[in-house]
Amino acid sequence: VGNISMDMCMIDVSAVDVKDGDEVTVFSDKHPIEELARQIGTIPYEILTNVSQRVKRVYFYE
């Protein structure tokens, strides 16, 4: 995860095979929000409550 600018976050993908338009999943079963919070020294609640309303949300229900 890179720099924060206003309510957007830049992620360095220069070492990853991606192209414009590829989908990005930030939180998932493979990448839990708890792990991200631990890595950046915060709690999951703080991350979730700071996600801008402009970010598209997709909800999955079991």
mmCIF file of the N, C-alpha and C atoms, coordinates in Angstrom:
data_MODEL
# 
_entry.id   MODEL 
# 
loop_
_atom_site.group_PDB 
_atom_site.id 
_atom_site.type_symbol 
_atom_site.label_atom_id 
_atom_site.label_alt_id 
_atom_site.label_comp_id 
_atom_site.label_asym_id 
_atom_site.label_entity_id 
_atom_site.label_seq_id 
_atom_site.pdbx_PDB_ins_code 
_atom_site.Cartn_x 
_atom_site.Cartn_y 
_atom_site.Cartn_z 
_atom_site.occupancy 
_atom_site.B_iso_or_equiv 
_atom_site.pdbx_formal_charge 
_atom_site.auth_seq_id 
_atom_site.auth_comp_id 
_atom_site.auth_asym_id 
_atom_site.auth_atom_id 
_atom_site.pdbx_PDB_model_num 
ATOM 1   N N  . VAL A 1 1  ? 0.858   -1.168  0.000   1.00 0.00 ? 1  VAL A N  1 
ATOM 2   C CA . VAL A 1 1  ? 0.000   0.000   0.000   1.00 0.00 ? 1  VAL A CA 1 
ATOM 3   C C  . VAL A 1 1  ? 0.895   1.219   0.000   1.00 0.00 ? 1  VAL A C  1 
ATOM 4   N N  . GLY A 1 2  ? 0.511   2.206   -0.774  1.00 0.00 ? 2  GLY A N  1 
ATOM 5   C CA . GLY A 1 2  ? 1.356   3.379   -0.934  1.00 0.00 ? 2  GLY A CA 1 
ATOM 6   C C  . GLY A 1 2  ? 0.785   4.630   -0.312  1.00 0.00 ? 2  GLY A C  1 
ATOM 7   N N  . ASN A 1 3  ? 1.064   5.747   -0.947  1.00 0.00 ? 3  ASN A N  1 
ATOM 8   C CA . ASN A 1 3  ? 0.674   7.059   -0.437  1.00 0.00 ? 3  ASN A CA 1 
ATOM 9   C C  . ASN A 1 3  ? -0.839  7.240   -0.414  1.00 0.00 ? 3  ASN A C  1 
ATOM 10  N N  . ILE A 1 4  ? -1.285  8.043   0.550   1.00 0.00 ? 4  ILE A N  1 
ATOM 11  C CA . ILE A 1 4  ? -2.689  8.402   0.644   1.00 0.00 ? 4  ILE A CA 1 
ATOM 12  C C  . ILE A 1 4  ? -2.829  9.832   0.123   1.00 0.00 ? 4  ILE A C  1 
ATOM 13  N N  . SER A 1 5  ? -3.777  10.054  -0.758  1.00 0.00 ? 5  SER A N  1 
ATOM 14  C CA . SER A 1 5  ? -4.012  11.376  -1.326  1.00 0.00 ? 5  SER A CA 1 
ATOM 15  C C  . SER A 1 5  ? -5.510  11.636  -1.283  1.00 0.00 ? 5  SER A C  1 
ATOM 16  N N  . MET A 1 6  ? -5.927  12.581  -0.440  1.00 0.00 ? 6  MET A N  1 
ATOM 17  C CA . MET A 1 6  ? -7.341  12.843  -0.211  1.00 0.00 ? 6  MET A CA 1 
ATOM 18  C C  . MET A 1 6  ? -8.003  11.546  0.260   1.00 0.00 ? 6  MET A C  1 
ATOM 19  N N  . ASP A 1 7  ? -8.891  10.966  -0.538  1.00 0.00 ? 7  ASP A N  1 
ATOM 20  C CA . ASP A 1 7  ? -9.554  9.737   -0.105  1.00 0.00 ? 7  ASP A CA 1 
ATOM 21  C C  . ASP A 1 7  ? -9.220  8.573   -1.026  1.00 0.00 ? 7  ASP A C  1 
ATOM 22  N N  . MET A 1 8  ? -8.085  8.657   -1.691  1.00 0.00 ? 8  MET A N  1 
ATOM 23  C CA . MET A 1 8  ? -7.641  7.584   -2.577  1.00 0.00 ? 8  MET A CA 1 
ATOM 24  C C  . MET A 1 8  ? -6.303  7.038   -2.078  1.00 0.00 ? 8  MET A C  1 
ATOM 25  N N  . CYS A 1 9  ? -6.017  5.812   -2.419  1.00 0.00 ? 9  CYS A N  1 
ATOM 26  C CA . CYS A 1 9  ? -4.775  5.161   -2.015  1.00 0.00 ? 9  CYS A CA 1 
ATOM 27  C C  . CYS A 1 9  ? -4.085  4.631   -3.263  1.00 0.00 ? 9  CYS A C  1 
ATOM 28  N N  . MET A 1 10 ? -2.782  4.862   -3.356  1.00 0.00 ? 10 MET A N  1 
ATOM 29  C CA . MET A 1 10 ? -2.008  4.357   -4.491  1.00 0.00 ? 10 MET A CA 1 
ATOM 30  C C  . MET A 1 10 ? -1.286  3.087   -4.072  1.00 0.00 ? 10 MET A C  1 
ATOM 31  N N  . ILE A 1 11 ? -1.306  2.100   -4.938  1.00 0.00 ? 11 ILE A N  1 
ATOM 32  C CA . ILE A 1 11 ? -0.655  0.822   -4.663  1.00 0.00 ? 11 ILE A CA 1 
ATOM 33  C C  . ILE A 1 11 ? 0.355   0.557   -5.763  1.00 0.00 ? 11 ILE A C  1 
ATOM 34  N N  . ASP A 1 12 ? 1.595   0.254   -5.370  1.00 0.00 ? 12 ASP A N  1 
ATOM 35  C CA . ASP A 1 12 ? 2.661   -0.026  -6.334  1.00 0.00 ? 12 ASP A CA 1 
ATOM 36  C C  . ASP A 1 12 ? 2.482   -1.438  -6.875  1.00 0.00 ? 12 ASP A C  1 
ATOM 37  N N  . VAL A 1 13 ? 2.143   -1.544  -8.155  1.00 0.00 ? 13 VAL A N  1 
ATOM 38  C CA . VAL A 1 13 ? 1.950   -2.842  -8.799  1.00 0.00 ? 13 VAL A CA 1 
ATOM 39  C C  . VAL A 1 13 ? 2.988   -3.067  -9.893  1.00 0.00 ? 13 VAL A C  1 
ATOM 40  N N  . SER A 1 14 ? 4.100   -2.353  -9.810  1.00 0.00 ? 14 SER A N  1 
ATOM 41  C CA . SER A 1 14 ? 5.113   -2.446  -10.864 1.00 0.00 ? 14 SER A CA 1 
ATOM 42  C C  . SER A 1 14 ? 5.717   -3.844  -10.982 1.00 0.00 ? 14 SER A C  1 
ATOM 43  N N  . ALA A 1 15 ? 5.667   -4.623  -9.911  1.00 0.00 ? 15 ALA A N  1 
ATOM 44  C CA . ALA A 1 15 ? 6.233   -5.973  -9.949  1.00 0.00 ? 15 ALA A CA 1 
ATOM 45  C C  . ALA A 1 15 ? 5.161   -7.041  -10.186 1.00 0.00 ? 15 ALA A C  1 
ATOM 46  N N  . VAL A 1 16 ? 3.955   -6.606  -10.559 1.00 0.00 ? 16 VAL A N  1 
ATOM 47  C CA . VAL A 1 16 ? 2.831   -7.516  -10.746 1.00 0.00 ? 16 VAL A CA 1 
ATOM 48  C C  . VAL A 1 16 ? 2.343   -7.410  -12.188 1.00 0.00 ? 16 VAL A C  1 
ATOM 49  N N  . ASP A 1 17 ? 1.935   -8.545  -12.756 1.00 0.00 ? 17 ASP A N  1 
ATOM 50  C CA . ASP A 1 17 ? 1.437   -8.562  -14.129 1.00 0.00 ? 17 ASP A CA 1 
ATOM 51  C C  . ASP A 1 17 ? -0.020  -8.106  -14.153 1.00 0.00 ? 17 ASP A C  1 
ATOM 52  N N  . VAL A 1 18 ? -0.222  -6.795  -14.286 1.00 0.00 ? 18 VAL A N  1 
ATOM 53  C CA . VAL A 1 18 ? -1.571  -6.230  -14.328 1.00 0.00 ? 18 VAL A CA 1 
ATOM 54  C C  . VAL A 1 18 ? -1.694  -5.280  -15.511 1.00 0.00 ? 18 VAL A C  1 
ATOM 55  N N  . LYS A 1 19 ? -2.952  -5.007  -15.861 1.00 0.00 ? 19 LYS A N  1 
ATOM 56  C CA . LYS A 1 19 ? -3.198  -4.033  -16.926 1.00 0.00 ? 19 LYS A CA 1 
ATOM 57  C C  . LYS A 1 19 ? -4.358  -3.136  -16.514 1.00 0.00 ? 19 LYS A C  1 
ATOM 58  N N  . ASP A 1 20 ? -4.470  -2.010  -17.184 1.00 0.00 ? 20 ASP A N  1 
ATOM 59  C CA . ASP A 1 20 ? -5.536  -1.061  -16.906 1.00 0.00 ? 20 ASP A CA 1 
ATOM 60  C C  . ASP A 1 20 ? -6.890  -1.761  -17.007 1.00 0.00 ? 20 ASP A C  1 
ATOM 61  N N  . GLY A 1 21 ? -7.725  -1.562  -16.001 1.00 0.00 ? 21 GLY A N  1 
ATOM 62  C CA . GLY A 1 21 ? -9.050  -2.172  -15.989 1.00 0.00 ? 21 GLY A CA 1 
ATOM 63  C C  . GLY A 1 21 ? -9.138  -3.448  -15.176 1.00 0.00 ? 21 GLY A C  1 
ATOM 64  N N  . ASP A 1 22 ? -7.997  -4.009  -14.732 1.00 0.00 ? 22 ASP A N  1 
ATOM 65  C CA . ASP A 1 22 ? -8.029  -5.211  -13.900 1.00 0.00 ? 22 ASP A CA 1 
ATOM 66  C C  . ASP A 1 22 ? -8.716  -4.910  -12.571 1.00 0.00 ? 22 ASP A C  1 
ATOM 67  N N  . GLU A 1 23 ? -9.399  -5.905  -12.035 1.00 0.00 ? 23 GLU A N  1 
ATOM 68  C CA . GLU A 1 23 ? -10.094 -5.776  -10.761 1.00 0.00 ? 23 GLU A CA 1 
ATOM 69  C C  . GLU A 1 23 ? -9.106  -5.942  -9.617  1.00 0.00 ? 23 GLU A C  1 
ATOM 70  N N  . VAL A 1 24 ? -9.314  -5.178  -8.548  1.00 0.00 ? 24 VAL A N  1 
ATOM 71  C CA . VAL A 1 24 ? -8.472  -5.258  -7.357  1.00 0.00 ? 24 VAL A CA 1 
ATOM 72  C C  . VAL A 1 24 ? -9.353  -5.608  -6.169  1.00 0.00 ? 24 VAL A C  1 
ATOM 73  N N  . THR A 1 25 ? -8.957  -6.623  -5.424  1.00 0.00 ? 25 THR A N  1 
ATOM 74  C CA . THR A 1 25 ? -9.652  -6.985  -4.195  1.00 0.00 ? 25 THR A CA 1 
ATOM 75  C C  . THR A 1 25 ? -8.732  -6.652  -3.034  1.00 0.00 ? 25 THR A C  1 
ATOM 76  N N  . VAL A 1 26 ? -9.175  -5.760  -2.165  1.00 0.00 ? 26 VAL A N  1 
ATOM 77  C CA . VAL A 1 26 ? -8.336  -5.324  -1.050  1.00 0.00 ? 26 VAL A CA 1 
ATOM 78  C C  . VAL A 1 26 ? -8.522  -6.229  0.159   1.00 0.00 ? 26 VAL A C  1 
ATOM 79  N N  . PHE A 1 27 ? -9.759  -6.590  0.473   1.00 0.00 ? 27 PHE A N  1 
ATOM 80  C CA . PHE A 1 27 ? -10.060 -7.467  1.609   1.00 0.00 ? 27 PHE A CA 1 
ATOM 81  C C  . PHE A 1 27 ? -10.726 -8.726  1.084   1.00 0.00 ? 27 PHE A C  1 
ATOM 82  N N  . SER A 1 28 ? -10.303 -9.887  1.591   1.00 0.00 ? 28 SER A N  1 
ATOM 83  C CA . SER A 1 28 ? -10.913 -11.156 1.189   1.00 0.00 ? 28 SER A CA 1 
ATOM 84  C C  . SER A 1 28 ? -10.540 -12.220 2.207   1.00 0.00 ? 28 SER A C  1 
ATOM 85  N N  . ASP A 1 29 ? -11.007 -13.440 1.962   1.00 0.00 ? 29 ASP A N  1 
ATOM 86  C CA . ASP A 1 29 ? -10.614 -14.553 2.828   1.00 0.00 ? 29 ASP A CA 1 
ATOM 87  C C  . ASP A 1 29 ? -9.109  -14.779 2.773   1.00 0.00 ? 29 ASP A C  1 
ATOM 88  N N  . LYS A 1 30 ? -8.514  -14.558 1.601   1.00 0.00 ? 30 LYS A N  1 
ATOM 89  C CA . LYS A 1 30 ? -7.069  -14.751 1.441   1.00 0.00 ? 30 LYS A CA 1 
ATOM 90  C C  . LYS A 1 30 ? -6.267  -13.564 1.961   1.00 0.00 ? 30 LYS A C  1 
ATOM 91  N N  . HIS A 1 31 ? -6.895  -12.399 2.011   1.00 0.00 ? 31 HIS A N  1 
ATOM 92  C CA . HIS A 1 31 ? -6.242  -11.173 2.465   1.00 0.00 ? 31 HIS A CA 1 
ATOM 93  C C  . HIS A 1 31 ? -7.144  -10.487 3.495   1.00 0.00 ? 31 HIS A C  1 
ATOM 94  N N  . PRO A 1 32 ? -7.182  -11.022 4.727   1.00 0.00 ? 32 PRO A N  1 
ATOM 95  C CA . PRO A 1 32 ? -8.116  -10.492 5.723   1.00 0.00 ? 32 PRO A CA 1 
ATOM 96  C C  . PRO A 1 32 ? -7.744  -9.075  6.176   1.00 0.00 ? 32 PRO A C  1 
ATOM 97  N N  . ILE A 1 33 ? -8.767  -8.302  6.475   1.00 0.00 ? 33 ILE A N  1 
ATOM 98  C CA . ILE A 1 33 ? -8.558  -6.930  6.921   1.00 0.00 ? 33 ILE A CA 1 
ATOM 99  C C  . ILE A 1 33 ? -7.758  -6.889  8.226   1.00 0.00 ? 33 ILE A C  1 
ATOM 100 N N  . GLU A 1 34 ? -7.875  -7.926  9.035   1.00 0.00 ? 34 GLU A N  1 
ATOM 101 C CA . GLU A 1 34 ? -7.121  -7.975  10.287  1.00 0.00 ? 34 GLU A CA 1 
ATOM 102 C C  . GLU A 1 34 ? -5.615  -7.979  10.023  1.00 0.00 ? 34 GLU A C  1 
ATOM 103 N N  . GLU A 1 35 ? -5.191  -8.681  8.975   1.00 0.00 ? 35 GLU A N  1 
ATOM 104 C CA . GLU A 1 35 ? -3.769  -8.734  8.624   1.00 0.00 ? 35 GLU A CA 1 
ATOM 105 C C  . GLU A 1 35 ? -3.289  -7.375  8.120   1.00 0.00 ? 35 GLU A C  1 
ATOM 106 N N  . LEU A 1 36 ? -4.078  -6.721  7.275   1.00 0.00 ? 36 LEU A N  1 
ATOM 107 C CA . LEU A 1 36 ? -3.715  -5.387  6.801   1.00 0.00 ? 36 LEU A CA 1 
ATOM 108 C C  . LEU A 1 36 ? -3.604  -4.428  7.978   1.00 0.00 ? 36 LEU A C  1 
ATOM 109 N N  . ALA A 1 37 ? -4.560  -4.472  8.879   1.00 0.00 ? 37 ALA A N  1 
ATOM 110 C CA . ALA A 1 37 ? -4.531  -3.596  10.057  1.00 0.00 ? 37 ALA A CA 1 
ATOM 111 C C  . ALA A 1 37 ? -3.270  -3.841  10.881  1.00 0.00 ? 37 ALA A C  1 
ATOM 112 N N  . ARG A 1 38 ? -2.916  -5.092  11.079  1.00 0.00 ? 38 ARG A N  1 
ATOM 113 C CA . ARG A 1 38 ? -1.707  -5.414  11.837  1.00 0.00 ? 38 ARG A CA 1 
ATOM 114 C C  . ARG A 1 38 ? -0.470  -4.845  11.144  1.00 0.00 ? 38 ARG A C  1 
ATOM 115 N N  . GLN A 1 39 ? -0.402  -4.995  9.829   1.00 0.00 ? 39 GLN A N  1 
ATOM 116 C CA . GLN A 1 39 ? 0.763   -4.530  9.076   1.00 0.00 ? 39 GLN A CA 1 
ATOM 117 C C  . GLN A 1 39 ? 0.947   -3.019  9.144   1.00 0.00 ? 39 GLN A C  1 
ATOM 118 N N  . ILE A 1 40 ? -0.142  -2.276  9.203   1.00 0.00 ? 40 ILE A N  1 
ATOM 119 C CA . ILE A 1 40 ? -0.008  -0.820  9.230   1.00 0.00 ? 40 ILE A CA 1 
ATOM 120 C C  . ILE A 1 40 ? -0.226  -0.225  10.623  1.00 0.00 ? 40 ILE A C  1 
ATOM 121 N N  . GLY A 1 41 ? -0.350  -1.089  11.627  1.00 0.00 ? 41 GLY A N  1 
ATOM 122 C CA . GLY A 1 41 ? -0.408  -0.631  13.008  1.00 0.00 ? 41 GLY A CA 1 
ATOM 123 C C  . GLY A 1 41 ? -1.706  0.041   13.411  1.00 0.00 ? 41 GLY A C  1 
ATOM 124 N N  . THR A 1 42 ? -2.826  -0.539  13.013  1.00 0.00 ? 42 THR A N  1 
ATOM 125 C CA . THR A 1 42 ? -4.124  0.014   13.385  1.00 0.00 ? 42 THR A CA 1 
ATOM 126 C C  . THR A 1 42 ? -5.095  -1.136  13.642  1.00 0.00 ? 42 THR A C  1 
ATOM 127 N N  . ILE A 1 43 ? -6.379  -0.835  13.667  1.00 0.00 ? 43 ILE A N  1 
ATOM 128 C CA . ILE A 1 43 ? -7.400  -1.857  13.881  1.00 0.00 ? 43 ILE A CA 1 
ATOM 129 C C  . ILE A 1 43 ? -8.319  -1.907  12.661  1.00 0.00 ? 43 ILE A C  1 
ATOM 130 N N  . PRO A 1 44 ? -8.963  -3.049  12.402  1.00 0.00 ? 44 PRO A N  1 
ATOM 131 C CA . PRO A 1 44 ? -9.846  -3.171  11.236  1.00 0.00 ? 44 PRO A CA 1 
ATOM 132 C C  . PRO A 1 44 ? -10.940 -2.109  11.178  1.00 0.00 ? 44 PRO A C  1 
ATOM 133 N N  . TYR A 1 45 ? -11.513 -1.767  12.313  1.00 0.00 ? 45 TYR A N  1 
ATOM 134 C CA . TYR A 1 45 ? -12.590 -0.772  12.355  1.00 0.00 ? 45 TYR A CA 1 
ATOM 135 C C  . TYR A 1 45 ? -12.135 0.555   11.754  1.00 0.00 ? 45 TYR A C  1 
ATOM 136 N N  . GLU A 1 46 ? -10.921 0.977   12.086  1.00 0.00 ? 46 GLU A N  1 
ATOM 137 C CA . GLU A 1 46 ? -10.408 2.249   11.564  1.00 0.00 ? 46 GLU A CA 1 
ATOM 138 C C  . GLU A 1 46 ? -10.284 2.214   10.042  1.00 0.00 ? 46 GLU A C  1 
ATOM 139 N N  . ILE A 1 47 ? -9.845  1.093   9.497   1.00 0.00 ? 47 ILE A N  1 
ATOM 140 C CA . ILE A 1 47 ? -9.718  0.965   8.041   1.00 0.00 ? 47 ILE A CA 1 
ATOM 141 C C  . ILE A 1 47 ? -11.097 1.028   7.388   1.00 0.00 ? 47 ILE A C  1 
ATOM 142 N N  . LEU A 1 48 ? -12.032 0.250   7.892   1.00 0.00 ? 48 LEU A N  1 
ATOM 143 C CA . LEU A 1 48 ? -13.370 0.190   7.288   1.00 0.00 ? 48 LEU A CA 1 
ATOM 144 C C  . LEU A 1 48 ? -14.105 1.518   7.350   1.00 0.00 ? 48 LEU A C  1 
ATOM 145 N N  . THR A 1 49 ? -13.984 2.237   8.459   1.00 0.00 ? 49 THR A N  1 
ATOM 146 C CA . THR A 1 49 ? -14.718 3.493   8.588   1.00 0.00 ? 49 THR A CA 1 
ATOM 147 C C  . THR A 1 49 ? -14.077 4.625   7.801   1.00 0.00 ? 49 THR A C  1 
ATOM 148 N N  . ASN A 1 50 ? -12.880 4.414   7.292   1.00 0.00 ? 50 ASN A N  1 
ATOM 149 C CA . ASN A 1 50 ? -12.213 5.446   6.499   1.00 0.00 ? 50 ASN A CA 1 
ATOM 150 C C  . ASN A 1 50 ? -12.265 5.182   5.001   1.00 0.00 ? 50 ASN A C  1 
ATOM 151 N N  . VAL A 1 51 ? -12.987 4.162   4.571   1.00 0.00 ? 51 VAL A N  1 
ATOM 152 C CA . VAL A 1 51 ? -13.142 3.905   3.140   1.00 0.00 ? 51 VAL A CA 1 
ATOM 153 C C  . VAL A 1 51 ? -14.178 4.894   2.605   1.00 0.00 ? 51 VAL A C  1 
ATOM 154 N N  . SER A 1 52 ? -13.789 5.687   1.625   1.00 0.00 ? 52 SER A N  1 
ATOM 155 C CA . SER A 1 52 ? -14.637 6.742   1.065   1.00 0.00 ? 52 SER A CA 1 
ATOM 156 C C  . SER A 1 52 ? -15.938 6.181   0.493   1.00 0.00 ? 52 SER A C  1 
ATOM 157 N N  . GLN A 1 53 ? -16.970 7.006   0.492   1.00 0.00 ? 53 GLN A N  1 
ATOM 158 C CA . GLN A 1 53 ? -18.244 6.619   -0.115  1.00 0.00 ? 53 GLN A CA 1 
ATOM 159 C C  . GLN A 1 53 ? -18.112 6.459   -1.623  1.00 0.00 ? 53 GLN A C  1 
ATOM 160 N N  . ARG A 1 54 ? -17.065 7.043   -2.213  1.00 0.00 ? 54 ARG A N  1 
ATOM 161 C CA . ARG A 1 54 ? -16.865 6.939   -3.665  1.00 0.00 ? 54 ARG A CA 1 
ATOM 162 C C  . ARG A 1 54 ? -16.329 5.576   -4.083  1.00 0.00 ? 54 ARG A C  1 
ATOM 163 N N  . VAL A 1 55 ? -15.871 4.779   -3.132  1.00 0.00 ? 55 VAL A N  1 
ATOM 164 C CA . VAL A 1 55 ? -15.336 3.454   -3.451  1.00 0.00 ? 55 VAL A CA 1 
ATOM 165 C C  . VAL A 1 55 ? -16.496 2.486   -3.656  1.00 0.00 ? 55 VAL A C  1 
ATOM 166 N N  . LYS A 1 56 ? -16.486 1.793   -4.787  1.00 0.00 ? 56 LYS A N  1 
ATOM 167 C CA . LYS A 1 56 ? -17.539 0.820   -5.087  1.00 0.00 ? 56 LYS A CA 1 
ATOM 168 C C  . LYS A 1 56 ? -17.460 -0.339  -4.097  1.00 0.00 ? 56 LYS A C  1 
ATOM 169 N N  . ARG A 1 57 ? -18.591 -0.726  -3.602  1.00 0.00 ? 57 ARG A N  1 
ATOM 170 C CA . ARG A 1 57 ? -18.659 -1.844  -2.665  1.00 0.00 ? 57 ARG A CA 1 
ATOM 171 C C  . ARG A 1 57 ? -19.438 -2.987  -3.302  1.00 0.00 ? 57 ARG A C  1 
ATOM 172 N N  . VAL A 1 58 ? -18.927 -4.189  -3.117  1.00 0.00 ? 58 VAL A N  1 
ATOM 173 C CA . VAL A 1 58 ? -19.606 -5.392  -3.587  1.00 0.00 ? 58 VAL A CA 1 
ATOM 174 C C  . VAL A 1 58 ? -19.720 -6.305  -2.379  1.00 0.00 ? 58 VAL A C  1 
ATOM 175 N N  . TYR A 1 59 ? -20.932 -6.660  -2.012  1.00 0.00 ? 59 TYR A N  1 
ATOM 176 C CA . TYR A 1 59 ? -21.174 -7.487  -0.838  1.00 0.00 ? 59 TYR A CA 1 
ATOM 177 C C  . TYR A 1 59 ? -21.502 -8.909  -1.261  1.00 0.00 ? 59 TYR A C  1 
ATOM 178 N N  . PHE A 1 60 ? -20.922 -9.865  -0.557  1.00 0.00 ? 60 PHE A N  1 
ATOM 179 C CA . PHE A 1 60 ? -21.194 -11.280 -0.794  1.00 0.00 ? 60 PHE A CA 1 
ATOM 180 C C  . PHE A 1 60 ? -21.848 -11.850 0.452   1.00 0.00 ? 60 PHE A C  1 
ATOM 181 N N  . TYR A 1 61 ? -22.906 -12.583 0.260   1.00 0.00 ? 61 TYR A N  1 
ATOM 182 C CA . TYR A 1 61 ? -23.615 -13.198 1.378   1.00 0.00 ? 61 TYR A CA 1 
ATOM 183 C C  . TYR A 1 61 ? -23.553 -14.707 1.224   1.00 0.00 ? 61 TYR A C  1 
ATOM 184 N N  . GLU A 1 62 ? -23.351 -15.386 2.347   1.00 0.00 ? 62 GLU A N  1 
ATOM 185 C CA . GLU A 1 62 ? -23.307 -16.853 2.318   1.00 0.00 ? 62 GLU A CA 1 
ATOM 186 C C  . GLU A 1 62 ? -24.667 -17.420 2.613   1.00 0.00 ? 62 GLU A C  1 
# 
